[in-house]
Amino acid sequence: MSTRRFILVVVFVTFTVAVFGPILRGFGTTSDRGGEDKAAPPNADAMTKLMRKKLEHAQKLLEGIAVNDLKKVDENAGDLMTLSKLAEFRALKTLDYDRHTNDFRRTLDDMRRGVKNKNLEAVTLAYMDMTMTCVRCHTHVRDTRLARRD
């Protein structure tokens, strides 16, 4: 398997786990016990819609990387940056959440820098880093909400 193909497979698997894991676990939804999730943010519907938009842009990023469409990558990285600055993006008020948000934005900056330099490998690595940042943040949000339920 070529290095390029290996990187794309790793990106795809990482992306799939990062995005669909939290969605399947019910990110920002009611609990399995039938009641309201006490730890869900008051604007859970807005958060869910925002997360769906992030997912759409992340998928378009992956598509742009896969077909070497750097313009598509740049546009969607810019859109994700804009989404990350919306008030609804703030799921928690913790220092760790702030760190994850800043890490997410840094990876988008790295991705756009790779686009500017026409360096697909740098773009791909930034995408993988972004995906791992998403996994870490989703884990933090999920763990914090679980801890608050107890």
Phi, psi and omega in degrees: 000134181288159180299319181298314180295319178300315180299317180296321178295315179298317179299314182297314181296314180299315180299314181300313180295316184295320186272312187278335177302303179296325180294314180294331179279357175088046179305115176074025180245182179286160184282166180291344182280002176092346181262178176290145176282109184297336183267354179291146179295153182300334180253053185299323179295317178296320179295317179298316178297318179296318179295325177295318178297318178300317179300315180300314181292323178295322177295320178293326174300311180300318178299314179300320178294314184298325182255009179059042176259086185293333177295316178297319178299311183298316181298314183286328174295320177296319178295320177295322178298316178299314179299324183292345181262358178287149181301323181294341182294336184280094182282327182222160174248074178227158177295322179296320178296318177300318179297316179297319179297316178295321177297319178301312180295323178297319180295325177293320176298317178299319180297314181293328176294319176298321177298312181302323180272003182053045183245093183298324179295317177296321178297315181296316179295321177295323178296316178298318178297318178299317181297317178295324177297319177298316179299313180298318181292315179299322177296315179300313180298313181298313180295320180294318179294320177298318180295325181287336178291328185287000000 
